[in-house]
Amino acid sequence: MKVYVESYGCTMNHGEGEKIETTMSLLGHEIVSDPSDADLIVLNTCTVITETQNRMLKRAKEISEDGKKLIISGCMASIQPEDLISVAPNAQIIDPKNYHKLPSLVGNGDGLPVIKNPTITSILPIAQGCLGSCTYCITRFARGTLCSYPLQDLVSEAKSLIQTGTKELLVTAQDTACYGFDTGSTLTDLITSLTSLDGRFMIRIGMMNPNNLLKILKEFMPAWMNPKVYKFIHIPVQSGSPEILKSMQRSYSPEEFKNLVFELRSYCPEISISTDVITGFPGETDVDHKLTMELIEDIMPDTVNVTRYSARPNTPAASFSHQVPGWISKDRSRELTKLRFKISESKNNSQIGKDFSGIVSELGKPGTMIVRTNSYRPVVICEKLPLGSEVRVRITDSKSTYLIGEIISS
């Protein structure tokens, strides 16, 4: 049977999509790159905001009406199966906690096991669930509480990926900082084990909630400073208002977050910091919004992901009073986005003339490729090189979301 796996959402979900592809291949099914060629489509869903949910429902209906066999996985399969069945009544539903049952769901294929061509960038999910209780989050209902995968299993999987050509290993979870809190291991243990593997590769650590990173910071930073780890950290702040953070149940204050950023930069001045902000959370006032703007100006993150609040079913925040009108949330989002670009343009412009070592990690627009520097900054080059090549680039120009460079050695 020809199978197409279509994944949406976070890096974790895409990593699980890759595992589904591998499972299908080992069962003797053929993985195809075009959904029109498939007999079976696996729709790996996300439902983090209403807009994404609606997109998933539309896509499930399209596939169902095309008459193709359909399996729906991912977060929406876990918490909104009835909604999916209403638009795709013949679909089979499998949630993330039951992916081990996939072989019995699809059966063996007609072909021999075939593993897809190795990729330069591979995703390594390290846990299911989290320990948070954020009042706006629907994902925690889909993924449950923290369940860390065994350290040795992860090391073995990473070793196999590296031996077959992986140059970038994206370590991911709902909150990587709390890895092992349930098993006695730590993220530090994992990173130390991964960086000890033979081979030339880089590791990117995925999103970490600030409160849990603070718990492990002292032991984590020496492991993170290993040359095989990108000097990049993703720590979502969500708001600069103490009252809104309290309402979100985020377990840290704006001041604690700010101090964490300053401490990270003291460890590693060249660090690239990414953060997230939710605008228009219930009860957010103009003063709260201003505090968020001021915090972003103070910490000067390299990247800010701005999301307008979206009430999700059965989350506490959905029933909070003082819901913010959409037009206000939109205006605040525009202000934050404008500030974000102003900061990133300034920071990227400061890199012009500097030289960096990096890995050619992906194809860009026609005629270009993307190099990732040691701090995971993307550099666009107008040259054709093999993916995975190690190069040295000089930055010649910049845009708000990327650098532009030329190869000076390879």
Buried (B, 14 or more C-beta within 10 A) or exposed (E): BBBBBBBBBBBBBBBBBBBBBBBBBBBBBBBBEEBEEBBBBBBBBBBBBEEBBEBBBEBBBBBBEEEBBBBBBBBBBBBBBEBBBEBBEEBBBBBBBEBEEBEEEBEEBEEEEBEEEBBBBBBBBBBBBBBBEBBBBBBBBBBBEBBBBEBEEBBEBBBEBBEEBBBBBBBBBBBBBBBBBBBEBBBBBBBBBBBEBEEEBBBBBBBBBBBBBBBBBEBBBEBBEEEBBBBBBBBBBBBBBBBBBEBBBBBBBBEEBBBBBEEBBEEBEEBBBBBBBBBBBBBBBEEBBBBBBEBBEEBBBBBBEBBBBBBBEEBBBBEBEEBBEEEBBBBBBEBBBEBBBEBBBEBBBEBBEEEBEBBBBBEBEEEEBBBBBBBBBBBBBEBEBEBBBBBBBBBEBBBBEBBBBEBEEE
